[in-house]
Amino acid sequence: EVQLVETGGGLIQPGGSLRLSCAASGLTVSSNYMSWVRQAPGRGLEWISVLYSDGTTFYADSVRGRFTISRDTSKNTLYLQMNSLRAEDTAIYYCARTTVVTPVFDYWGQGTLVTVSS
Amino acid sequence: QSALTQPRSVSGSPGQSVTISCTGTSSDIGGYDSVSWYQQHPGKAPKVIIYGVTKRPSGVPDRFSGSKSDNTASLTISGLQAEDEADYYCCSYGGTNTYVVFGGGTKLTVL
């Protein structure tokens, strides 16, 4: 059974940094495409980043240059390093396994809430 | 403003059918057979119910069906049931520059 568990969310001041983790079981992070998708309170879904199995990364315009996606093979964990946080980054952050041929998010974690506020 | 346009809400009575539209452009929906739909119940993570425009993952009832015409995709739910009440999001591949785009979501109310 595939399980994705996100941790690392919390309250952070504008301009601050936070690192989210997504621990996986039942799948190998380094062999899969893995994404981060966020959802602001009461709002819709927004894809923000993907990490391919070959190490290629893509980012949404809204986070490019501030967020970095990475993984630790030994820990089978996906990360999202978030710098220069803004109020508009407040959201639930989900990690999701992403299929290769036609991007589909087929396994999701339960999400972790990031609140950016002074 | 979301890249894909969905109606904010739709409703239907048990047993009826409803269709949710999702309008994009030739750069996303119209350019690829890569539309997926997600169902999200309150407080829960999204769940994929349609992928590749028309395909259903294992375990998703055949009451859910997808289609596409030009730049518009549609999700049809037939034989509405109370548990179908949820938010629904469309999603499309948008090319290497955009990767994927989501719709703004549609709240389905089962009357």
Boltz contact constraints between the chains, C-beta under 6 A:
constraints:
  - contact:
      token1: [A, 44]
      token2: [B, 2]
      max_distance: 6.0
  - contact:
      token1: [A, 44]
      token2: [B, 102]
      max_distance: 6.0
  - contact:
      token1: [A, 44]
      token2: [B, 104]
      max_distance: 6.0
  - contact:
      token1: [A, 44]
      token2: [B, 105]
      max_distance: 6.0
  - contact:
      token1: [A, 45]
      token2: [B, 89]
      max_distance: 6.0
  - contact:
      token1: [A, 45]
      token2: [B, 102]
      max_distance: 6.0
  - contact:
      token1: [A, 47]
      token2: [B, 100]
      max_distance: 6.0
  - contact:
      token1: [A, 58]
      token2: [B, 99]
      max_distance: 6.0
  - contact:
      token1: [A, 94]
      token2: [B, 45]
      max_distance: 6.0
  - contact:
      token1: [A, 102]
      token2: [B, 34]
      max_distance: 6.0
  - contact:
      token1: [A, 102]
      token2: [B, 52]
      max_distance: 6.0
  - contact:
      token1: [A, 103]
      token2: [B, 93]
      max_distance: 6.0
  - contact:
      token1: [A, 103]
      token2: [B, 100]
      max_distance: 6.0
  - contact:
      token1: [A, 104]
      token2: [B, 36]
      max_distance: 6.0
  - contact:
      token1: [A, 104]
      token2: [B, 48]
      max_distance: 6.0
  - contact:
      token1: [A, 104]
      token2: [B, 51]
      max_distance: 6.0
  - contact:
      token1: [A, 106]
      token2: [B, 48]
      max_distance: 6.0
  - contact:
      token1: [A, 108]
      token2: [B, 45]
      max_distance: 6.0
  - contact:
      token1: [A, 110]
      token2: [B, 45]
      max_distance: 6.0
